[in-house]
């Protein structure tokens, strides 16, 4: 790695993420967009992603902070955050393999990547992309709140405040970072999917075909959506079917959901196997309504603006959600869905049985109209502007 750029050379950007980058959609989008005007290198777990000129792979065995969990807990409890962070194998690996001052700009993904970015001293600046609100990410779990939360606060208070520009995934999260850490309000770049011009709204089915696709986390309360569909069919027999597609996660929870689905009369709820990420929109297109109730168990779930909402749009579906403020704002602005009064099964069931085929067709058409506006290519503009500004590209 050279210490500086030759005149006229493209800037060198490091995309740093403590994640398996080759399967992290948000980070992969950064690499694609920044590669259009810069030489991008990456650093994270797993093999080199497509589109980079160089890659520093963090060994998977360095994923935990330390093999000795008790020692980590003691350090966290004693608030020895600086020592814990910079003595960790993964951070030492990054600092050993990337010479300080060797890149122009670092895009640090999530709060815990920012201290390492500061230590690497990029020549022109740091952009911190804060995917969620880190200090309250696991606040619904007592151990996380007592031990990990203060570490996240340390990273934000001492290091994220040193970043030259900041972005995050939703307006409410941006506002909280601004209020708590006095960061100029971060730009908002949602987890949107790429624009897909292969699809147009499909005819409305009878019975209505609903789908939910996503992670299999117990905190997501997927059983409430199943109860809503079962209740809708009690109120209006034969009105709705529901397919659930879950990526591998908490297997015990998946097994419980499978038993619950099988117990609903008429086989109206099915558990389907997961598909590859690039096949999700194609799978969704065969349905009428993308369904997601997201009970706000913690701050980030309250402000959830998930990738699945944007996948529903690219599949040209109508959408049924609970009253999550970020999703509600987008859905109501573009008119492609309905919002239940609460996150419970009865509220959602009442909405379902009240929908007409004409209303659903109109919402599908609204998704079609919003697909380009809500595409990754469009919403990424703040990322591109911020990084170009740091790199000195007009």
C-alpha positions as CSV (number, residue, x, y, z in Angstrom):
1,X,0.0,0.0,0.0
2,X,1.3,3.4,-0.9
3,X,1.5,6.3,1.4
4,X,-0.2,8.7,-1.0
5,X,-2.0,8.9,-4.3
6,X,-0.4,9.8,-7.6
7,X,-1.8,12.9,-9.3
8,X,-5.1,12.0,-11.0
9,X,-5.3,8.6,-9.2
10,X,-8.6,7.4,-7.9
11,X,-9.0,7.8,-4.1
12,X,-8.5,4.7,-2.0
13,X,-11.4,3.8,0.3
14,X,-11.5,1.2,3.0
15,X,-14.9,-0.3,3.8
16,X,-14.5,-1.8,7.3
17,X,-17.1,-4.0,8.9
18,X,-17.0,-6.7,11.6
19,X,-19.3,-8.8,9.6
20,X,-19.1,-11.5,6.8
21,X,-19.0,-8.8,4.1
22,X,-19.7,-11.2,1.2
23,X,-23.2,-11.8,2.6
24,X,-23.9,-8.4,4.2
25,X,-26.2,-6.6,1.7
26,X,-25.8,-3.1,3.1
27,X,-22.0,-3.3,3.0
28,X,-22.0,-4.9,-0.4
29,X,-24.1,-2.0,-1.7
30,X,-21.5,0.5,-0.3
31,X,-18.7,-1.3,-2.2
32,X,-20.7,-1.3,-5.4
33,X,-21.5,2.4,-5.2
34,X,-18.1,3.6,-4.1
35,X,-16.3,1.5,-6.7
36,X,-17.8,3.8,-9.3
37,X,-15.4,6.6,-8.3
38,X,-12.7,5.0,-6.1
39,X,-10.5,2.0,-5.5
40,X,-12.3,0.1,-2.7
41,X,-10.6,-2.3,-0.3
42,X,-12.6,-4.2,2.3
43,X,-11.9,-5.6,5.7
44,X,-14.2,-8.1,7.5
45,X,-14.9,-11.8,8.0
46,X,-15.0,-14.2,5.1
47,X,-13.7,-14.1,1.5
48,X,-13.2,-11.0,-0.5
49,X,-16.5,-9.6,-1.9
50,X,-16.8,-8.8,-5.6
51,X,-15.7,-5.4,-6.7
52,X,-12.8,-4.7,-4.3
53,X,-9.1,-4.1,-5.2
54,X,-7.9,-5.6,-1.9
55,X,-9.3,-7.4,1.1
56,X,-8.1,-8.1,4.6
57,X,-9.9,-11.1,6.0
58,X,-10.4,-11.3,9.7
59,X,-10.1,-14.9,10.9
60,X,-13.5,-16.3,12.0
61,X,-11.9,-17.5,15.3
62,X,-11.4,-13.8,16.2
63,X,-15.1,-13.1,16.1
64,X,-15.6,-13.3,19.9
65,X,-13.8,-10.6,21.9
66,X,-11.8,-13.2,23.8
67,X,-12.0,-17.0,24.3
68,X,-12.4,-16.3,28.0
69,X,-16.0,-15.0,28.4
70,X,-15.6,-14.5,32.2
71,X,-12.6,-12.2,31.6
72,X,-14.5,-10.3,29.0
73,X,-17.4,-9.9,31.5
74,X,-15.1,-8.6,34.2
75,X,-13.5,-6.0,31.8
76,X,-17.0,-4.9,30.6
77,X,-18.3,-4.7,34.2
78,X,-15.2,-2.7,35.2
79,X,-15.7,-0.4,32.2
80,X,-12.2,-1.1,30.8
81,X,-13.5,-0.5,27.3
82,X,-10.4,0.9,25.8
83,X,-8.3,-2.1,26.9
84,X,-10.9,-4.7,26.0
85,X,-11.4,-3.2,22.5
86,X,-7.8,-2.6,21.4
87,X,-6.5,-5.8,23.0
88,X,-9.0,-7.9,21.2
89,X,-7.6,-10.3,18.5
90,X,-9.8,-9.0,15.8
91,X,-8.9,-5.3,16.3
92,X,-5.2,-6.1,16.6
93,X,-5.5,-8.1,13.3
94,X,-7.0,-5.1,11.5
95,X,-4.4,-2.7,12.8
96,X,-1.5,-5.1,12.0
97,X,-2.6,-5.7,8.4
98,X,-3.7,-2.2,7.4
99,X,-0.9,0.4,7.8
100,X,-2.1,3.6,9.4
101,X,-2.4,6.4,6.9
102,X,-2.6,4.1,3.9
103,X,-6.1,4.9,2.7
104,X,-7.9,8.2,2.0
105,X,-11.3,7.5,3.5
106,X,-12.6,4.8,5.8
107,X,-16.3,3.9,5.8
108,X,-16.7,2.3,9.2
109,X,-19.8,0.1,9.6
110,X,-21.5,0.1,13.0
111,X,-20.2,1.9,16.1
112,X,-17.6,-0.7,17.0
113,X,-15.8,-0.3,13.8
114,X,-15.2,3.4,14.4
115,X,-12.5,3.2,17.1
116,X,-10.4,1.0,14.7
117,X,-11.0,3.5,11.9
118,X,-9.8,6.4,14.0
119,X,-6.6,4.4,14.9
120,X,-6.0,3.8,11.2
121,X,-5.7,7.6,10.6
122,X,-7.2,7.8,7.1
123,X,-5.7,10.7,5.1
124,X,-9.0,12.5,4.3
125,X,-11.6,11.3,6.8
126,X,-14.0,8.8,8.3
127,X,-17.6,8.2,7.4
128,X,-19.5,6.2,10.1
129,X,-22.4,4.2,8.9
130,X,-24.4,3.3,12.0
131,X,-26.8,0.6,11.0
132,X,-28.8,0.7,14.2
133,X,-28.9,2.7,17.4
134,X,-25.9,0.8,19.0
135,X,-26.3,1.8,22.7
136,X,-29.8,0.4,23.0
137,X,-29.6,-2.5,20.5
138,X,-30.1,-5.2,23.1
139,X,-31.7,-3.2,25.9
140,X,-34.5,-5.8,26.3
141,X,-31.9,-8.3,27.7
142,X,-30.5,-7.4,31.1
143,X,-27.0,-8.8,30.6
144,X,-26.6,-6.9,27.4
145,X,-28.0,-3.7,28.9
146,X,-25.6,-3.9,31.9
147,X,-22.4,-5.0,30.1
148,X,-22.5,-4.4,26.3
149,X,-24.6,-1.2,26.3
150,X,-21.9,0.8,28.1
151,X,-19.3,-0.5,25.6
152,X,-21.5,0.8,22.8
153,X,-21.9,4.1,24.6
154,X,-18.1,4.4,24.9
155,X,-17.6,3.8,21.2
156,X,-20.2,6.4,20.3
157,X,-19.2,9.0,22.9
158,X,-15.4,8.8,22.4
159,X,-15.1,7.8,18.8
160,X,-18.2,8.2,16.6
161,X,-18.2,11.8,17.6
162,X,-14.8,12.1,15.9
163,X,-16.2,10.9,12.5
164,X,-16.4,13.5,9.8
165,X,-19.8,12.3,8.6
166,X,-22.4,9.9,9.8
167,X,-25.4,7.9,8.4
168,X,-27.9,5.5,9.8
169,X,-31.0,3.5,8.6
170,X,-34.0,5.5,9.9
171,X,-35.0,9.0,10.9
172,X,-35.8,8.2,14.5
173,X,-32.4,6.6,15.0
174,X,-30.7,9.6,13.4
175,X,-32.6,11.9,15.7
176,X,-31.5,9.9,18.8
177,X,-27.8,10.0,17.8
178,X,-28.1,13.7,17.3
179,X,-29.8,14.3,20.7
180,X,-27.7,12.1,22.8
181,X,-24.2,12.5,21.3
182,X,-24.6,16.0,19.8
183,X,-23.7,14.6,16.4
184,X,-25.1,16.8,13.6
185,X,-28.2,14.8,12.6
186,X,-26.9,11.8,10.6
187,X,-28.1,11.2,7.0
188,X,-30.6,8.5,6.5
189,X,-29.9,5.6,4.1
190,X,-32.5,2.9,4.5
191,X,-31.8,-0.8,3.7
192,X,-33.4,-0.6,0.3
193,X,-33.2,-3.2,-2.4
194,X,-31.9,-2.5,-5.9
195,X,-34.5,-1.4,-8.4
196,X,-36.0,-4.4,-10.2
197,X,-37.7,-3.7,-13.5
198,X,-38.7,-7.3,-14.1
199,X,-41.9,-7.1,-12.2
200,X,-45.3,-5.4,-12.4
201,X,-48.3,-5.9,-10.1
202,X,-49.8,-9.4,-10.3
203,X,-53.5,-10.0,-10.2
204,X,-55.1,-10.2,-6.8
205,X,-55.6,-13.8,-5.6
206,X,-58.6,-15.4,-3.9
207,X,-58.0,-16.3,-1.1
208,X,-55.5,-13.5,-0.5
209,X,-51.9,-14.7,-0.5
210,X,-49.8,-13.3,2.4
211,X,-46.1,-13.8,3.0
212,X,-43.5,-13.0,5.6
213,X,-39.8,-13.5,4.9
214,X,-37.0,-12.7,7.4
215,X,-34.9,-13.8,10.3
216,X,-36.1,-16.4,12.8
217,X,-35.7,-14.5,16.0
218,X,-38.0,-15.1,18.9
219,X,-38.1,-11.4,19.6
220,X,-39.9,-10.9,16.3
221,X,-43.0,-12.6,17.6
222,X,-43.9,-14.2,14.2
223,X,-46.5,-16.3,16.0
224,X,-48.7,-13.1,16.3
225,X,-48.9,-12.9,12.5
226,X,-49.9,-16.6,12.4
227,X,-52.6,-15.9,15.0
228,X,-53.8,-13.0,12.9
229,X,-54.2,-15.2,9.8
230,X,-55.9,-17.9,11.8
231,X,-58.3,-15.3,13.3
232,X,-59.0,-13.7,9.9
233,X,-60.1,-17.2,8.6
234,X,-62.3,-17.6,11.6
235,X,-64.0,-14.3,10.9
236,X,-64.1,-14.8,7.2
237,X,-63.5,-18.5,6.3
238,X,-61.2,-19.2,3.3
239,X,-60.2,-15.6,3.0
240,X,-56.4,-15.7,3.6
241,X,-53.4,-17.9,3.3
242,X,-50.0,-17.2,4.8
243,X,-46.5,-18.5,3.9
244,X,-43.6,-17.9,6.2
245,X,-40.0,-18.1,4.9
246,X,-37.3,-17.9,7.6
247,X,-33.6,-17.8,7.3
248,X,-31.8,-20.1,9.7
249,X,-31.7,-18.7,13.2
250,X,-33.1,-20.0,16.5
251,X,-34.0,-23.5,15.5
252,X,-36.1,-24.3,18.6
253,X,-38.2,-21.2,17.7
254,X,-38.5,-22.3,14.1
255,X,-39.6,-25.8,15.2
256,X,-42.3,-24.2,17.5
257,X,-43.6,-22.1,14.6
258,X,-43.8,-25.2,12.4
259,X,-45.9,-27.0,15.0
260,X,-48.1,-23.9,15.4
261,X,-48.6,-23.5,11.6
262,X,-49.5,-27.2,11.2
263,X,-52.2,-26.8,13.9
264,X,-54.1,-24.1,12.0
265,X,-57.1,-25.7,10.3
266,X,-57.2,-25.9,6.5
267,X,-53.5,-25.8,5.9
268,X,-53.7,-22.0,5.4
269,X,-50.3,-21.4,7.0
270,X,-47.1,-23.0,5.5
271,X,-43.5,-22.8,6.5
272,X,-41.4,-22.7,3.4
273,X,-37.6,-23.2,3.0
274,X,-35.4,-20.1,2.6
275,X,-34.1,-19.0,-0.8
276,X,-31.0,-17.2,-1.8
277,X,-30.9,-13.5,-1.1
278,X,-31.0,-12.7,-4.8
279,X,-34.1,-14.8,-5.2
280,X,-36.3,-13.2,-2.5
281,X,-38.0,-10.6,-4.7
282,X,-38.9,-13.2,-7.3
283,X,-40.4,-15.4,-4.6
284,X,-42.4,-12.5,-3.1
285,X,-43.9,-11.5,-6.4
286,X,-46.3,-14.4,-6.4
287,X,-48.2,-13.0,-3.4
288,X,-50.6,-10.2,-2.7
289,X,-49.5,-8.8,0.7
290,X,-46.2,-8.6,2.5
291,X,-47.0,-9.0,6.2
292,X,-44.9,-7.7,9.1
293,X,-45.9,-6.9,12.6
294,X,-42.9,-5.7,14.6
295,X,-43.7,-5.4,18.3
296,X,-41.3,-2.8,19.8
297,X,-39.4,-4.8,22.3
298,X,-36.5,-2.4,22.2
299,X,-35.6,1.0,20.7
300,X,-34.3,-0.4,17.4
301,X,-37.4,-2.5,16.9
302,X,-39.6,0.5,17.6
303,X,-37.7,2.4,14.8
304,X,-37.4,-0.6,12.5
305,X,-37.3,0.1,8.8
306,X,-36.3,-3.3,7.6
307,X,-35.0,-4.5,4.2
308,X,-38.1,-6.7,3.8
309,X,-40.3,-3.6,3.5
310,X,-38.3,-2.5,0.4
311,X,-38.3,-6.1,-0.9
312,X,-42.1,-6.1,-0.7
313,X,-42.1,-2.9,-2.8
314,X,-39.7,-4.3,-5.5
315,X,-42.0,-7.3,-5.7
316,X,-44.9,-4.9,-6.2
317,X,-46.9,-6.1,-3.2
318,X,-49.4,-4.4,-0.9
319,X,-48.2,-4.3,2.6
320,X,-49.7,-4.8,6.0
321,X,-47.7,-3.6,9.0
322,X,-48.2,-2.7,12.7
323,X,-48.0,1.0,13.8
324,X,-44.1,1.1,13.7
325,X,-43.4,4.8,13.1
326,X,-40.6,4.5,10.5
327,X,-42.5,1.9,8.4
328,X,-45.8,3.7,8.8
329,X,-44.2,7.0,7.5
330,X,-43.0,5.3,4.3
331,X,-46.2,3.2,3.8
332,X,-48.5,6.2,4.2
333,X,-46.3,8.6,2.1
334,X,-46.4,6.2,-0.9
335,X,-49.8,4.6,-0.3
336,X,-48.8,1.0,-0.8
337,X,-50.2,-0.5,2.4
338,X,-52.3,-0.4,5.5
339,X,-51.4,-0.1,9.2
340,X,-53.1,-2.0,11.9
341,X,-54.1,-0.1,15.1
342,X,-51.9,-2.3,17.3
343,X,-49.4,-5.1,17.1
344,X,-51.8,-7.8,18.2
345,X,-53.5,-10.5,16.1
346,X,-57.0,-9.2,16.4
347,X,-56.1,-5.8,15.0
348,X,-54.4,-7.2,12.0
349,X,-57.1,-9.8,11.4
350,X,-59.8,-7.1,11.3
351,X,-57.7,-5.1,8.8
352,X,-57.3,-8.2,6.6
353,X,-61.0,-9.1,6.4
354,X,-61.9,-5.5,5.6
355,X,-59.7,-5.2,2.5
356,X,-61.3,-5.5,-0.9
357,X,-59.6,-6.8,-4.0
358,X,-59.8,-3.4,-5.6
359,X,-58.0,-1.8,-2.6
360,X,-55.2,-4.4,-2.8
361,X,-54.8,-3.9,-6.5
362,X,-54.5,-0.1,-5.9
363,X,-51.8,-0.7,-3.2
364,X,-49.9,-3.1,-5.5
365,X,-49.9,-0.4,-8.2
366,X,-48.7,2.2,-5.6
367,X,-45.8,-0.2,-4.9
368,X,-45.0,-0.2,-8.6
369,X,-45.0,3.6,-8.7
370,X,-42.7,3.8,-5.6
371,X,-40.3,1.1,-6.7
372,X,-37.7,3.4,-8.3
373,X,-38.0,6.1,-5.6
374,X,-37.4,3.5,-2.8
375,X,-34.6,1.7,-4.6
376,X,-31.1,1.3,-3.3
377,X,-29.8,3.3,-6.2
378,X,-31.9,6.3,-5.2
379,X,-31.7,6.3,-1.4
380,X,-27.9,5.8,-1.4
381,X,-27.3,9.4,-2.5
382,X,-26.3,10.7,1.0
383,X,-23.6,8.0,1.2
384,X,-22.2,8.9,-2.1
385,X,-22.3,12.6,-1.4
386,X,-20.6,12.2,2.0
387,X,-17.8,9.9,0.8
388,X,-17.1,12.0,-2.3
389,X,-16.9,15.1,-0.2
390,X,-14.3,13.5,2.1
391,X,-12.4,12.1,-0.9
392,X,-12.3,15.6,-2.4
393,X,-14.4,14.7,-5.5
394,X,-16.7,17.4,-6.7
